[in-house]
Amino acid sequence: MSAIATQLSPAAALPKWLAPLLLIAFAYVVIPLIGNSYLFEAILLPFLALSLAGVGLNILTGYAGQVSLGSAAFMAAGAFAAYNFSLRIEGLPLVASIILSGLVAAAIGIVFGLPSLRLKGFYLAVSTLAAQFFVQWALTKFSWFSNDSASGVIDAPKLSIAGFEFDGAVGRYLFALTVVVVLTFLAHRLVTSQTGRNFIAIRDNDTAARIIGIPVLKTKLLAFAISSFIIGVAGVIWAFAYLRTVEPAGFDLDRSFQILFIIIIGGLASIRGAFLGASLIVVFPLVLSRLGGFLLGDLFDSGVLDMSQRIVLGALIILFLILEPDGLVALWDRVRRRLSLAWQSS
Amino acid sequence: MTFLSTVKAIAISAALAVSVALPAAHADEQYFPLQSYRVGPYAAGGTGFFGGFIDYLNLINIRDGGVNGVKLTWDECETQYEVERGVECYERQKSHAGAAAWNPLSVGIAYAMIDRITADKVPLITVNHGRTDSTDGRVFPYVFPLLLNPYSETSGIVNYIAAKEGGIDKLKGKKIVVLYHGSPYGKETIPIYELLAQKYGFTVQQIEVPHPGNEQQSQWLTIRRAKPDFVVLRGWGVMNPVALKTAVKVGYPVDHIIGNVWSNSEEDVIPAGDAAKGYTAITTQASGNTYPVVQEIVKTVYGAGKGNLEDKSRIGSVYHNLGIVNGILNVEAIRIAQEKFGHRTLTGDEVRWGFEHLKLDPAKVEALGAKDLFHSINVSWDNHEGEGYVTFQQWDGKKWNVVSDWIAPDWALLRPIIEKSAEAYAAEKGIKPRTAADAEAVAATN
């Protein structure tokens, strides 16, 4: 049925790459022209960082089926690694320090991915908690990581590539956007390649995967490495482009859960899902909070408002997961199918 | 590059067009963006502090009709003490015209704001906390760790112990244990304790309590073995009552435990019950509701039903009084700046000038109805802390009682360390330190 619908749909006649390309063009050209600093600093930058983290986790959890609660730790590893590379190696280009920081996060990911060879499901999730607590503890414990700064909070260096400085909100947005676009494109290529199919095979049945000759061990660790690499770079964007400051406490377990929720709500095993989920998780609380402040700000204090927003948000998420367990991506596709059917019949 | 600069130019002109389209600031309003936290793990501090701050702003509006006729306004944005929420609030609130100063009461949020407020030229107040080296106004023109930075606090505690022992030379050979919270905040004073120990000849042992600190048996057993003369409690939240209870359990005398400035509130001792009796802690503002300014707030603000604290028994508590003192400092900075720039809505940079001339001697503090609530302040363009004095309070099981005079930290000893750290920051960020003449130049527009 869906195949027929897709065939009938006029959108199907257009090449598949057109929609993302238009979206990227829109993000590069139109948004910098119309956006204000609130849009960039408070909405788009956290959205981009968390989307990228979501893409990374989706490779591990959505495609390869390994649940992880250590995402924030990999973000922290990436952020602190990038800080230390640019601090300690004179004249290291920003791009190199980002790639190196991603590799550091990947190495840590491999170490904490080792239990996945024996553990599955919830047991694996619990063991990835070790990464979460260990990385945060190590970053607080050894002040070398924060260059012996008295309070352990570090300042982000200036963002500049080949002499061009990404200053101000728009500059940092364009920087983050470029990193996200490049890595998302690579992630997309990866999941449609043989490696991506190996991931899915292991997720669906790892015994069967082993029988058809997929190296389970290697593939699982590869999933951990690639996912941690992307999440580590997301951490760099979070720290350097968005907050402009890093402290270990900012990468706590809550952040790991947030990223997990992003891919569950957005849709597992889907690149688009990470972006849809992140937009819901980032934008929706802000809309609620501004709406609440606007409508009821005079009646209640900000604490009461904030608590009620949490209740509303939680209830909506539960409702949504019951009605659409496959995530926002499934909802999106269904709406599009309906629309194209309506288009056909009219 | 040319494309980007075009984009930038267009963006700037768009922003300008938007800002022109916005209604101009009311000529008679000065706005305080409050990034408060009333929910989450630190709500006790947030509600008390912002409650006291708002109560004082209300007092000025109701009693005096504002500062020289300029009405004080504010709105709250909930941060839950989280950095990214604080940043979102900053972006949300900064578009409001006539912002006087930012008061986030959170080290993390303050750190994330330093670049932003410096670009916007609006002061950032971190009363009793913050980044120690931001005391150096040459490098941090818009950041004010008013009254007490972490190093001064350490020096004040050591001076108090010396006074208890009968003089600074009596510290020789003594042993002090510092029990600190395993967080950036907790670790900030490690080097300064080492330095003071070397200088005065006492030994110091610093023991970490991992966050959140609800289990401290092993740390206190270590302390019992070490038999220190004093224990300094550098705690936060739940760690404090647990420390006091565990101390009693292992038999360490509570009256030899000295709390730091974030271990000094009613919320820290009441949960410990009897174990807290005799515990002493440092403060810059005494607790209690007998001070004239607190009484006026009770009468004028709470009398009119506009009080901010829901639980009236918290009026005059440590956090509430800190909020009131913070209100006094902010309002007086505006008043001082108004004398120079006129009785109107001031720009952020003009308020910065006001803070840099914020000098309240004990007589002026008394005139404000705050005698003995806090001692005095003397901010200048290069000293953004302002030489705040500290005092010590002892908990008797029901309330805090002041047990010391006002004590001065050893600023002359600390200043070179602060300058060195600030200069390193300036070098790292490529900041050219200001001169006194730079500080007098004031931007007339926001």
Chai-1 contact restraints between the chains, C-beta under 6 A:
chainA,res_idxA,chainB,res_idxB,connection_type,confidence,min_distance_angstrom,max_distance_angstrom,comment,restraint_id
A,P32,B,V7,contact,1.0,0.0,6.0,A-B,restraint_1
A,P32,B,A11,contact,1.0,0.0,6.0,A-B,restraint_2
A,L33,B,I10,contact,1.0,0.0,6.0,A-B,restraint_3
A,Y38,B,E91,contact,1.0,0.0,6.0,A-B,restraint_4
A,E41,B,E91,contact,1.0,0.0,6.0,A-B,restraint_5
A,A42,B,E88,contact,1.0,0.0,6.0,A-B,restraint_6
A,A42,B,E91,contact,1.0,0.0,6.0,A-B,restraint_7
A,A150,B,E188,contact,1.0,0.0,6.0,A-B,restraint_8
A,S151,B,P184,contact,1.0,0.0,6.0,A-B,restraint_9
A,S151,B,E188,contact,1.0,0.0,6.0,A-B,restraint_10
A,G152,B,P184,contact,1.0,0.0,6.0,A-B,restraint_11
A,V153,B,Y111,contact,1.0,0.0,6.0,A-B,restraint_12
A,V153,B,P184,contact,1.0,0.0,6.0,A-B,restraint_13
A,V170,B,A11,contact,1.0,0.0,6.0,A-B,restraint_14
A,L243,B,A112,contact,1.0,0.0,6.0,A-B,restraint_15
A,R244,B,D115,contact,1.0,0.0,6.0,A-B,restraint_16
A,T245,B,Y111,contact,1.0,0.0,6.0,A-B,restraint_17
A,T245,B,A112,contact,1.0,0.0,6.0,A-B,restraint_18
A,E247,B,G108,contact,1.0,0.0,6.0,A-B,restraint_19
A,E247,B,P184,contact,1.0,0.0,6.0,A-B,restraint_20
A,G250,B,V83,contact,1.0,0.0,6.0,A-B,restraint_21
A,S302,B,R38,contact,1.0,0.0,6.0,A-B,restraint_22
A,S302,B,E76,contact,1.0,0.0,6.0,A-B,restraint_23
A,S302,B,E78,contact,1.0,0.0,6.0,A-B,restraint_24
A,G303,B,R38,contact,1.0,0.0,6.0,A-B,restraint_25
A,G303,B,V39,contact,1.0,0.0,6.0,A-B,restraint_26
A,D306,B,V39,contact,1.0,0.0,6.0,A-B,restraint_27
A,D306,B,E78,contact,1.0,0.0,6.0,A-B,restraint_28
A,M307,B,V39,contact,1.0,0.0,6.0,A-B,restraint_29
